[in-house]
């Protein structure tokens, strides 16, 4: 596995112990479900502890996918756990009735989940990801297909796999796959083969792009939902980055005129102009400031603010910072405001449905940290840990 770990619960040990003594899934209509007055969150984890110098070893390894209730002050109270191996990334359906998790193991799988009106979770089915260490997944805008990125540390298991989504939310058998075999070879041990890290659709839903960390490029496909195999490769729309850059994650602006890509190993943020769904590199910003050394270069997550006016990214490594960029009318990024992530290895982050709070999953320090977000100026105010969960890798909100 790329990384994995578990759940020390500071100050919440008693409530978590009580929660884990409940049934594996909270049934609809139960007292706990009826008392859920606020949003619920699902937190993905690695279920084994990473072997990395910065890791703070948890008291107990994670057991899977954690469900938490959001309190009125933004903190999170553990409810229960859905036991599974390394549910590292969570995808939410547009209507919030279903979720999908990538199980980031050597023998990769994907788990389909149903979420009821009270926030209770039920496993629908589990499918083979047809690769190793699946680290990300995306639903097509029409909800008909799920696209899974198999990262694969070892050569031969990386690529993008396509699964149909049934009417009941369950996943069908793989219908299409694209192997990422070729690597640029620039960064030893990281680029000897391809590594699919994430996929994202253009805002109009007609093209899918995939970040290949191992080969320093974005792959492109035309999407046609009417076809049983919906992706058609379009090499003319591929984007190449400088050797050793390591593209990781990507978002499009709300108007579809610009896109931004985190370059993990370069420690940079690339801006691309979009025309006819073709992407042209328009500039790059260093995430590490003046500290030009490898340990400060480790680009992580990237999201837009709820109103689309700000871009929030993380730089991990020795930095462990969040950077907030104002997006200009022309797509240009302002000078970033920098904030300590209040944890180690800020891998992914999410706004709650109100847009008032930003939650950061700090994998190596076993914390979900909470920030107040001011949409008028993009400022963040640190609130400390919202919850303590072993090796948290992602967080998504429901209801």
C-alpha positions as CSV (number, residue, x, y, z in Angstrom):
1,X,0.0,0.0,0.0
2,X,1.0,3.6,-0.5
3,X,0.1,4.4,3.2
4,X,-2.2,3.1,5.9
5,X,-3.1,3.7,9.5
6,X,-5.8,4.0,12.4
7,X,-7.7,5.7,15.0
8,X,-6.6,7.4,18.3
9,X,-9.5,9.3,19.6
10,X,-8.5,12.2,21.8
11,X,-11.2,13.3,24.2
12,X,-13.7,11.2,22.3
13,X,-12.5,7.8,23.4
14,X,-15.6,7.1,25.5
15,X,-18.1,8.2,22.9
16,X,-16.2,6.2,20.2
17,X,-16.0,3.1,22.4
18,X,-19.8,3.3,22.9
19,X,-20.4,3.9,19.2
20,X,-18.3,0.9,18.1
21,X,-20.2,-1.3,20.5
22,X,-23.3,-0.6,18.3
23,X,-24.3,-2.7,15.4
24,X,-21.9,-2.4,12.4
25,X,-24.5,-0.2,10.6
26,X,-27.0,2.1,12.4
27,X,-30.4,0.9,11.2
28,X,-32.9,3.4,9.9
29,X,-35.4,4.4,12.6
30,X,-33.0,3.7,15.5
31,X,-32.7,6.2,18.3
32,X,-29.3,7.4,17.1
33,X,-30.5,7.9,13.5
34,X,-33.6,9.8,14.7
35,X,-31.4,12.1,16.9
36,X,-29.1,13.0,14.0
37,X,-30.1,16.7,13.7
38,X,-27.0,17.8,11.8
39,X,-25.0,16.6,8.9
40,X,-23.2,13.3,9.0
41,X,-19.7,12.8,7.7
42,X,-18.0,9.7,6.3
43,X,-14.3,9.5,6.9
44,X,-12.1,7.3,4.8
45,X,-8.9,5.8,6.2
46,X,-5.9,3.5,5.7
47,X,-6.3,0.4,7.8
48,X,-2.6,-0.2,8.3
49,X,-0.1,2.3,9.7
50,X,2.3,3.8,7.1
51,X,6.0,3.3,7.5
52,X,7.1,6.9,7.3
53,X,9.3,9.0,9.6
54,X,6.6,11.7,10.2
55,X,3.9,9.2,11.2
56,X,2.5,9.5,14.7
57,X,1.6,5.9,15.5
58,X,-2.1,5.6,16.6
59,X,-3.2,3.7,19.7
60,X,-5.3,1.4,17.4
61,X,-5.2,0.9,13.7
62,X,-8.3,2.0,11.7
63,X,-11.1,-0.5,11.1
64,X,-12.5,1.1,8.0
65,X,-15.0,3.8,7.1
66,X,-16.1,6.0,10.0
67,X,-19.5,7.7,10.3
68,X,-19.6,10.9,12.4
69,X,-22.3,13.4,13.4
70,X,-21.6,17.1,12.9
71,X,-22.3,19.1,16.0
72,X,-23.7,22.7,16.1
73,X,-20.2,24.0,16.7
74,X,-18.7,22.2,13.8
75,X,-17.0,19.4,15.8
76,X,-17.6,15.8,15.0
77,X,-18.9,13.0,17.2
78,X,-18.2,9.4,16.2
79,X,-21.2,7.2,15.6
80,X,-20.1,3.9,14.1
81,X,-17.7,2.2,11.7
82,X,-18.3,0.2,8.6
83,X,-15.5,-2.4,8.7
84,X,-13.5,-2.7,5.5
85,X,-10.0,-2.5,4.2
86,X,-8.5,1.0,3.5
87,X,-11.5,3.0,2.2
88,X,-9.2,5.8,1.1
89,X,-11.4,7.9,-1.2
90,X,-15.1,8.6,-1.0
91,X,-17.4,9.6,-3.9
92,X,-20.8,11.0,-3.3
93,X,-23.7,10.6,-5.8
94,X,-25.3,13.9,-6.8
95,X,-28.5,13.2,-4.8
96,X,-26.5,11.9,-1.8
97,X,-28.3,8.6,-1.7
98,X,-25.1,6.6,-2.6
99,X,-21.4,6.6,-2.0
100,X,-18.5,4.7,-3.4
101,X,-15.1,4.1,-1.7
102,X,-11.9,2.9,-3.2
103,X,-10.3,0.2,-1.0
104,X,-6.6,1.0,-1.5
105,X,-5.1,-2.4,-1.1
106,X,-2.7,-4.5,-3.2
107,X,-5.8,-6.4,-4.4
108,X,-7.8,-3.3,-5.0
109,X,-11.6,-3.2,-4.7
110,X,-14.4,-0.6,-4.8
111,X,-17.4,-0.6,-2.3
112,X,-20.8,0.7,-3.2
113,X,-22.9,2.1,-0.3
114,X,-26.5,3.3,0.2
115,X,-27.1,6.2,2.5
116,X,-30.6,6.6,3.9
117,X,-32.4,9.9,5.0
118,X,-31.1,9.6,8.5
119,X,-27.5,9.1,7.4
120,X,-27.3,5.3,8.1
121,X,-25.0,3.4,5.8
122,X,-25.5,0.0,4.1
123,X,-23.1,-1.9,1.9
124,X,-24.6,-2.7,-1.6
125,X,-21.7,-4.6,-3.1
126,X,-18.0,-4.8,-3.6
127,X,-16.2,-5.2,-7.0
128,X,-12.7,-5.9,-8.0
129,X,-11.0,-2.6,-9.1
130,X,-8.9,-4.5,-11.7
131,X,-5.7,-2.9,-10.4
132,X,-3.7,-2.2,-7.3
133,X,-4.1,0.6,-4.7
134,X,-7.1,2.4,-6.2
135,X,-6.7,5.9,-4.8
136,X,-9.5,7.9,-6.4
137,X,-12.8,7.6,-8.2
138,X,-15.2,9.8,-10.1
139,X,-18.9,9.5,-11.1
140,X,-19.9,10.7,-14.5
141,X,-22.2,13.8,-14.3
142,X,-25.2,11.6,-15.4
143,X,-24.4,9.1,-12.7
144,X,-24.2,6.2,-15.1
145,X,-20.6,5.2,-14.7
146,X,-17.9,5.2,-12.0
147,X,-14.3,5.7,-13.1
148,X,-11.6,4.3,-10.7
149,X,-7.9,5.3,-10.7
150,X,-5.7,2.4,-9.8
151,X,-2.5,4.0,-8.6
152,X,-0.4,0.8,-8.2
153,X,3.0,1.2,-6.6
154,X,4.2,-1.8,-8.6
155,X,4.5,-1.8,-12.3
156,X,1.6,-3.4,-14.1
157,X,-1.4,-2.6,-11.9
158,X,-2.0,1.1,-12.7
159,X,-4.7,2.6,-14.9
160,X,-8.4,3.7,-15.1
161,X,-11.2,1.2,-14.8
162,X,-14.8,1.9,-15.8
163,X,-17.9,0.4,-14.0
164,X,-21.6,0.8,-14.8
165,X,-23.8,2.1,-11.9
166,X,-27.1,0.2,-11.6
167,X,-30.4,1.8,-10.7
168,X,-30.1,0.6,-7.1
169,X,-26.7,2.2,-6.7
170,X,-24.7,-1.0,-6.9
171,X,-21.8,-1.4,-9.3
172,X,-21.7,-3.8,-12.3
173,X,-18.7,-5.6,-13.7
174,X,-15.9,-3.6,-15.3
175,X,-16.8,-2.6,-18.9
176,X,-13.6,-0.8,-19.9
177,X,-10.0,-0.3,-18.8
178,X,-6.9,1.7,-19.7
179,X,-3.5,0.6,-18.5
180,X,-0.9,3.2,-17.4
181,X,2.3,1.2,-18.1
182,X,4.6,3.9,-19.3
183,X,6.5,6.1,-16.8
184,X,8.8,9.1,-17.4
185,X,11.5,7.5,-15.3
186,X,12.7,10.9,-14.0
187,X,12.0,10.4,-10.3
188,X,13.3,7.0,-9.3
189,X,11.0,4.7,-7.4
190,X,8.0,7.0,-8.3
191,X,8.0,7.2,-12.1
192,X,9.3,3.8,-13.4
193,X,5.8,3.2,-14.6
194,X,2.5,5.1,-14.9
195,X,0.4,5.9,-11.8
196,X,-3.3,6.9,-12.2
197,X,-4.0,9.3,-9.3
198,X,-7.3,11.0,-10.2
199,X,-9.9,11.6,-12.9
200,X,-12.1,14.6,-13.4
201,X,-14.8,15.6,-16.0
202,X,-15.0,18.8,-17.9
203,X,-17.9,20.9,-16.6
204,X,-20.0,20.0,-19.7
205,X,-19.5,16.3,-19.0
206,X,-18.1,15.5,-22.5
207,X,-14.5,14.8,-21.6
208,X,-12.7,12.9,-18.8
209,X,-9.1,13.7,-17.9
210,X,-6.9,11.5,-15.8
211,X,-3.7,12.6,-13.9
212,X,-0.9,10.2,-14.5
213,X,1.7,10.9,-11.8
214,X,4.2,8.4,-13.2
215,X,4.2,9.7,-16.8
216,X,3.8,13.5,-16.1
217,X,0.7,13.9,-18.2
218,X,-3.1,14.2,-18.3
219,X,-4.8,11.5,-20.4
220,X,-8.0,12.5,-22.2
221,X,-11.1,10.6,-23.3
222,X,-14.3,11.6,-25.0
223,X,-17.3,10.5,-23.0
224,X,-20.4,9.0,-24.6
225,X,-23.0,7.7,-22.1
226,X,-25.0,5.9,-24.9
227,X,-22.1,3.4,-25.4
228,X,-21.6,0.3,-23.3
229,X,-17.9,1.3,-23.3
230,X,-18.3,5.1,-22.8
231,X,-14.7,6.3,-23.2
232,X,-12.9,7.0,-26.5
233,X,-9.2,8.0,-26.1
234,X,-8.4,11.5,-27.6
235,X,-4.6,11.8,-27.6
236,X,-4.8,15.2,-29.2
237,X,-6.1,16.6,-25.9
238,X,-3.4,15.2,-23.7
239,X,-1.4,17.6,-21.6
240,X,2.3,17.0,-20.9
241,X,4.1,18.5,-17.9
242,X,7.8,19.0,-17.2
243,X,9.6,15.6,-16.5
244,X,9.4,14.8,-12.8
245,X,6.3,17.0,-12.1
246,X,4.0,14.3,-11.0
247,X,0.4,15.5,-11.7
248,X,-1.9,14.4,-8.8
249,X,-5.3,16.1,-8.6
250,X,-7.2,18.5,-10.7
251,X,-10.3,20.8,-10.7
252,X,-12.1,23.0,-13.3
253,X,-13.4,26.5,-12.7
254,X,-17.2,26.8,-12.5
255,X,-17.4,28.5,-15.9
256,X,-15.2,25.8,-17.4
257,X,-12.7,28.4,-18.8
258,X,-9.8,27.3,-16.6
259,X,-8.4,24.3,-14.8
260,X,-5.8,23.8,-12.1
261,X,-3.6,20.7,-11.5
262,X,-1.5,19.9,-8.4
263,X,2.0,18.8,-9.4
264,X,2.9,16.6,-6.4
265,X,6.7,16.1,-6.9
266,X,7.3,19.6,-8.4
267,X,5.4,21.1,-5.4
268,X,3.6,23.4,-7.8
269,X,0.1,24.4,-9.0
270,X,-0.4,24.6,-12.7
271,X,-3.0,26.8,-14.4
272,X,-4.5,25.7,-17.7
273,X,-6.7,27.7,-20.1
274,X,-9.6,25.7,-21.6
275,X,-11.0,26.1,-25.1
276,X,-13.2,23.6,-26.8
277,X,-12.3,21.2,-23.9
278,X,-8.6,21.5,-24.9
279,X,-6.2,22.5,-22.1
280,X,-3.2,24.8,-22.6
281,X,-0.7,25.4,-19.9
282,X,-0.9,29.1,-18.8
283,X,1.4,29.2,-15.8
284,X,2.7,27.6,-12.6
285,X,2.9,28.7,-9.0
286,X,5.3,27.3,-6.4
287,X,3.6,25.9,-3.3
288,X,6.8,25.8,-1.2
289,X,7.7,29.5,-1.4
290,X,11.4,30.1,-1.1
291,X,12.2,26.7,0.5
292,X,13.4,25.1,-2.7
293,X,14.3,21.6,-1.4
294,X,12.7,18.2,-2.0
295,X,11.3,17.8,1.6
296,X,9.1,20.9,1.0
297,X,7.7,19.7,-2.3
298,X,4.7,17.5,-1.9
299,X,1.5,18.8,-3.4
300,X,-1.6,17.2,-2.0
301,X,-5.3,18.0,-2.3
302,X,-7.2,20.7,-4.2
303,X,-10.8,22.0,-4.1
304,X,-12.8,25.1,-5.0
305,X,-14.6,27.1,-2.3
306,X,-18.4,26.6,-2.5
307,X,-18.9,29.8,-4.4
308,X,-16.1,29.0,-6.8
309,X,-14.2,32.2,-6.0
310,X,-11.2,30.6,-4.1
311,X,-8.9,27.7,-4.7
312,X,-7.7,25.7,-1.7
313,X,-4.7,23.4,-2.0
314,X,-2.3,21.7,0.3
315,X,1.5,21.2,0.4
316,X,2.6,18.4,2.6
317,X,6.1,17.1,3.3
318,X,7.9,19.4,5.7
319,X,5.4,22.2,5.0
320,X,2.0,20.8,6.0
321,X,0.3,24.0,4.8
322,X,-3.0,25.0,3.3
323,X,-2.8,27.7,0.6
324,X,-5.9,29.8,-0.4
325,X,-5.8,31.5,-3.8
326,X,-8.3,34.2,-4.9
327,X,-9.4,33.4,-8.5
328,X,-9.5,36.5,-10.7
329,X,-12.1,37.2,-13.4
330,X,-9.5,36.1,-16.0
331,X,-8.7,32.9,-14.1
332,X,-5.4,34.2,-12.8
333,X,-4.6,33.4,-9.2
334,X,-3.8,36.0,-6.6
335,X,-1.0,35.7,-4.0
336,X,-1.9,32.8,-1.7
337,X,-2.7,33.1,1.9
338,X,-0.9,30.4,3.8
339,X,-2.1,28.5,6.9
340,X,-0.7,25.7,9.0
341,X,-2.8,22.6,8.4
342,X,-2.8,21.9,12.2
343,X,-1.6,18.4,11.4
344,X,0.8,16.2,9.5
345,X,0.2,15.1,5.9
346,X,-3.0,17.0,4.9
347,X,-4.1,14.7,2.2
348,X,-7.7,15.7,1.5
349,X,-10.2,18.2,2.7
350,X,-13.9,19.1,2.3
351,X,-16.4,21.8,3.1
352,X,-19.6,20.9,5.0
353,X,-22.9,21.6,3.2
354,X,-23.2,25.1,4.7
355,X,-19.8,26.2,3.4
356,X,-18.9,27.6,6.8
357,X,-16.4,24.9,7.8
358,X,-13.4,23.4,6.1
359,X,-12.3,19.9,7.4
360,X,-8.8,18.6,6.7
361,X,-7.8,15.0,6.9
362,X,-4.2,14.8,8.3
363,X,-3.2,11.2,7.7
364,X,0.0,11.1,9.8
365,X,-1.2,12.9,12.9
366,X,-4.6,11.0,13.0
367,X,-6.7,14.1,13.1
368,X,-9.5,15.9,11.3
369,X,-8.8,19.6,11.8
370,X,-11.5,22.2,11.6
371,X,-11.3,25.7,10.1
372,X,-13.9,28.5,9.9
373,X,-14.1,29.8,6.3
374,X,-14.9,33.5,5.4
375,X,-16.2,33.6,1.9
376,X,-15.8,37.4,1.7
377,X,-12.0,37.3,1.8
378,X,-11.1,33.6,1.7
379,X,-9.6,33.6,5.2
380,X,-9.4,30.5,7.3
381,X,-9.5,30.5,11.1
382,X,-8.1,27.4,12.8
383,X,-10.4,25.8,15.4
384,X,-8.2,22.7,16.3
385,X,-9.2,19.0,16.0
386,X,-12.8,18.3,15.0
387,X,-12.2,14.6,15.7
388,X,-9.4,12.1,16.1
389,X,-9.4,9.2,13.7
390,X,-6.5,6.9,12.8
391,X,-4.9,7.6,9.4
392,X,-7.8,9.7,7.9
393,X,-7.5,10.0,4.2
394,X,-10.8,11.7,3.1
395,X,-14.0,13.2,4.4
396,X,-17.3,13.8,2.8
397,X,-20.6,15.2,4.2
398,X,-24.1,13.9,3.7
399,X,-27.7,15.1,4.5
